[in-house]
Amino acid sequence: MVFGTGTRNGIADEVRALGCDRALVLSTPGQTGQAHEVRELLGPLAAGVFDQAAPHTPVAVTEKAVGAVRAAGADCVVAVGGGSAIGLGKAVALRTGHAHIALPTTYAGSEMTPILGETQGGAKTTRRLPEVLLRTVVYDVDLTLALPPHVAAVSGLNAMAHVVEALYAQDHDPLALLIAGEALDALATALPDAVRRPAEPGARATALYDAWLAGTCLGTVGMALHHKVCHVLGGTFDLPHAETHAVVLPHVVAYNAPAAAPAMERIGRALPGPDPAAAVFAFAARLGAPRALRDLGMPESGIASAADLIVRDGYWNPRPVDREAVRGLLRRAWAGEPPRAPSPHPDDATGARHA
């Protein structure tokens, strides 16, 4: 991992350090300009640009990218962007065995995890695979200065979701808890500054550092209800990834609060308020983040089917999850209502903990 300002200027050296000499640059259509800048920095090592990365890593796009890698004779990929570009890089690396280098421009944190989520046929499948771990990550604070404030807000809340779930993960450990707490405190301070003063390098540097911590947490512990909800909503309704995290997070915090007291206490230290869920809800509003899934394009008619998918093959969760409770959570998130804990579940005292 390389961290600093102007670090992208050394990208050619990082490619050579991996023993590679033909790098295909990956990006979304919206970041084609940054991708071509990186291609110029690569000089004779550049094998071209593939700028069709899309949210939720559609398999059809991955297949096109693999074809572009082979046609260009590339022996590695350099992803420039957020979760969409980095997710595509992971999918390509899995299928080709090539090295994957990233230049993150958001706070998604995907670059630090062995997690790959792919969509096909309207469904999203998420796997944890050591083969998709990146070889090199180059953090350049300068690349985040162009991140619009509203994007910085929802991307930062995406990072916050990673650390919140790390606080009550099934396989958490003392180091993960320390990292999560550090990241939570720093995000609570840095994100408002990054939104209010988008051109201030100090605030953006802190937020990027926080994103690295959050991604590290996500890469070392398991996921729970929050990530299951977001993966289902994103894959089924093609909702924007970071915005979905921003809307859902306070509602899952409210749901899990009765079964995760230490995590709630830690959230309360970073975001003081009447209760942790309300504090997260208010913090997101202060950043100008969206509050309602309906504003992101989710149809009300999809609540019931989404609840079915969330409960089916669910992740471990500190509190039992059933269909009616999930429907209530989704309905409140869909309407943009304040978070509220559901009624006690009959299995709350039995230790049944699978969503």
N, C-alpha and C positions, 0 to 999 in steps of 0.2 A: 504494500500500500504506500502510495506517494501522496502527500498532502501539502498544499501551499497555494501560492498565487503564481500564475504563469507556468504551472507545471506541465500544461499540455505541450509546451514547446519541446519537451523531452520525449514525446511519444515515440519517435523513431528509435531512440535508444532503448526504450522499453520493449519494443518489438524485437530488436536485435538481441536483447538479453535473453529472450525466449528461444533464440535460434531460428527465428522466422524471417522471411524476406519478402512475403507477399501478403499484405493486409487488406481485407475488404472492410470498408467502413459501413456500419449499419446505423440507421436513424429512422425516425418517423418523417412523413412529408413536411411537418411543420418545423423540423430542425435540419432541413437540407443544407441551409447556409452554414451551420456549425459543422456539419459532416464534411462539406467541401473544404472548409478551413483546415480540418484535421487531415484531409487528403493532401492538401498542400504541405502541411507540416511533415507528413510521412515521406514526401519526395518520391524517390525511385522505389520505395517500398510499397507505395499505394497500388492496390489492384483494382480500385474503383470504389463506387458508392452504391449501396442498396438502400433506398430511402422509403421503403414501404412497410416498415414496422407498424404494428397496430396494437391497440389495447387488448389485453387478455390473450395475446400470442396465438392467433388463429393458426391451425395446422396448415391451412392452404397457403398462408403467407410464408410460413417456415419452409415449405417445399419449394417455393419460388426462390427464397434466399439460398437454400442449399444448391439449387441449380446455378444461381449467380456465382456462388463460391467456386463451384467446379468449373464453370465456364471461364472464370478469371484466373484459374490456377492459384487461388489463394491458399495459404497455409495457416492463416489465423484470421480472426475477426476483431474489429475494434468498434465497440458500441458507444455511440455518443447520444446521451439523452437520459431519460428516466426509465421507469419500469418497463415500458413497451419495447424500447430499443434493447435494453439489457435482457429482457425475457427472450427476445428473438435471438440474441447472441447465445444464450444458454441452450435454446432449442437447436440451434445450428451446431454448437459444440457437441451436444449429445449425439447428433446424427453423423458428424464427420470426425470427431475426435480431435478437432483443431483447438488450439489455444484461444482463449477469449480474454480480451482486455477491455476495460470500460473506462469511459470518461463521464461520470454521472453529472447531470445538470439539474437534478431535483433532489428531494429528500426521501425518495421511495425506499432506499436501503437494500433493494434487491441484489445489488452487486456483492453484498456480504453474505448471502445465504445460498444453501444448496437446494433451494425450493424452485420448482418449475411448475407454473400453471399454464395449461394449454386449453384452447377451446376448439370444439369440433361438433357440428350438428346441434348447436344451441346449448351445449353442456360444457362445463369447465372441470377439468381434472387436474388436481394438484398432487405433485409427488416431491419427495425429498430424495435427491440423488447426488451422491458425492461427485459424480462425473460432471455436473454442471457448475461446480465451484470455479470461479474466475481465477486465472493465473495472476493477473495484475489489475489493480484499481488505481487510477490516477485521479485524485480529487484536485480540481482547480477552482478555487473560489471565484475567479474571474468569470467562469462559465455560468455561474449562478446569478450574476448581477443582472442578466437580461430576463430572469424569471419574473413574470408579472406578479404583483402583490397577491392577487387572488389565487394564483397557482401556488405561490409559496405557502399560503395559508393552508390550503387543503393538502398539499404535499407534506407539510409539517405535521398536520393532524394524522396523516397516514403513518408517519414515523412514531407519533405518540401512541397510536394503536398498538404498534409492535411492542413498545416497552410496557404498556399497561397489561397486555396479555402475558408478557414475561413475568410479571409480578405474581401471577397466580397459576402459572403453567404447571402441568403435571410433573415435568422433569426439570423444574428450576433447581438452581444450585446457588450457593452463596455468591459466587462471582457474577452470575447472571443478574442476581438481585442488586448487587452493587452497581453494575453497569446500567441496569434499568433505572434505578433511582437517580443516578448521575444524569442520565439522558433526560429523564422527566423534569428534573429541576431546571436543566439548561434550556429545554424546549419551552418551558413556561415563561422563561425570561427572554429568550432570543426571538421567538416567533413574532411577538408583537412589534419588536424593533425591526425585524426583517420586513414586515408588512408596512409599517409606518415610514421606514427609511430604506427603500429598496436598493438605493445606490450606495449604501453604507457598507463597505467591505467587512468591517468588524462584526456586525450583526449577521451578515450572510456567512461569514467564516464559522461563527459559533453554531449557527443552524446546520451547516454542512457537517461539522464535527458531531453534532447531536445525531444527525441522520446516520452517520457511520456507527455510532454507539447503538442506535436502535436496530439497524440492520444486523449488527453483530449479535444482539439479543435474539432476534428472530431466527438467526442461523444456528443458535445453540440450544434453544428450547422448543417445545412443541407449541402448536397453535390450539386455540379453543374456539368458543362459540362465535366471537367477533369475526374471525377470519373465515369461518365456515359461512356465515351470513353474507359477507362481502363477496366471497368467491361464487356463491350461488347467484346472487343478484347481478354480478358483473357478467357471468357466463350466460345466464338465461335471458337477461334483458339488455345486455350490452351497455350497462350503465358505466359512466366514467369512474375509473378505479379510485383515485384519491378522494373525489367528492363523495363517493359511497362510504368510504371509511369515515369521513368527517361527519356524515349524517348518522351513521349507525353507532359509532363509538359510545356516546353518552347513554344510549338505550341498553347496550350490553353491560356497561358498568353498573347501571341500575339493577339489571337482572341478576348479576353475579354478586352484588354487594353483600347479601346475607350469608354467603358461603365463603367469602374471601376477605375477612376483616383486616388482616395485615396489609393486603394490597390496597384496600380502601384507605387505611390510615396513611400509607405512603403517598397515595394520590392526593390526599387532603393536605399533606405537608407542602406539596408543590403547587397545588391549586386550592387555596383555602376557600371555604364556602359552607353553606348549610349542610350539604352532603356531596360526596364525590361526583355523583352523576350530574347533579345540578351545576356543580362547578365546571365540569368538562363542557356541558351544554352552553353555559355562559361564556366560557373561554372561546369556544368555536364561534359564537355569535360576535364576540369582540373582534375576532379576526376577519369577520365578514364572510365566513364559510356558509354554504347552504345548510338548511335545516331539514328539508323535506325530500323524501325520495321521489315524490310526484314531480318536483321541480327538476329532477334529473332525467325524467322520462319513463319512470316505472308506472305501469297501469295499475289502478286499484284492483282490477280483476286478477292480477297476478299474485296477490298476497297469499291466497290459499295454496296455490301450486308451489310457490316459493317455500312456504312453511313445510310442505311435504318433503321437498328436496333437502332442506336444511336438517330435518330430523333423520332422514334416511342416511345411513353411512356417516353419521356425525363424528366430529372430533371429540376428544375428551374435554370435559368442561367441569369447573369446580362445583357447579350446581346442576341437578338434573334438568333436562330439557325435554319438554313435550310439545306436541303440535299446537295446542291451544295457547300455550304461553308464548310460543314463537309468533303465532298469528297476532297476538296482542302487541308484541314488540314491533312487528313489522307495520301494523296499522298505525301505531303512534309515530314511527319513523316516517311512514309514508305521508302522514298529515302534517308533520313538523311540530307535533305536540311535545311538551316537556317530557323527559324520561320519567318512568314510574316502575317500581319493582312490582312483579306479578304477585298474586296470592301465594302463600306457602304451598309447596309441592309435597304430596304425601311421602315421597322418597327423600326429602331433605334430611331426615335423621338416619337414613339407612346406609348412606355412603354410595348410592347409585349415582354415577357421575358421568355417564356418557350421553352426549347429545343424540 
